[in-house]
């Protein structure tokens, strides 16, 4: 993967950059930096029911990656430590790959992303700024807990995705590997352990997003 260092801008540049990122992520499919995990696989033969089911799950994953992009951008914007800013930016590049892979798979399944994507992005960006504002250790703690919840979510998808849908499964498996790596990175950088009520609130929020995104 090509390495891109986080650049430091003044406030006006940061605001413009964040608006551009948001619009690009929501409305303009981007090119992933890494190879599409299903690139070497033939298209799977799925029944209409299997295709719809797989599409619903990949729509959820796309919404989750939309939220992850915004979360990382908000966190990196407010992080105090330049090293942390750079690590968050590099992680956001991998999350961008996930976003584009999910969008590609949805296109292959003749389905669209969630109509609520702008809401997921905006809400997560605000949460990312709030997490960063309370300090870098808590910022990292929020990141680690988010990624562990995503890993559990992806493992559940691997259990219920149609066995015949090898392309979607390849994407989800690579995403799981990356997300687990992000969680470990946050812990290595000194993540604080979040209070149980905060973890529970994050889980409830994730369930709401999942139920909405799967259908719409």
Secondary structure, DSSP 8 states (H G I E B T S, - for coil): ----------HHHHHHHHHHHHHHHHHS----SS--TTTTS------HHHHHHHHHHHHHHHHHHHHHHHHHHHHHHH-S-HHHHHHHHHHHHHHHHHHHHHHHHHHHTT----TTHHHHHHHHHHHHHHHHHT-HHHHHHHHHHHHHHHHHHHHHHHHHS-TT-HHHHHHHHHHHHHHHHHHHHHHHTT-----HHHHHHHHHHHHHHHHHHHH-
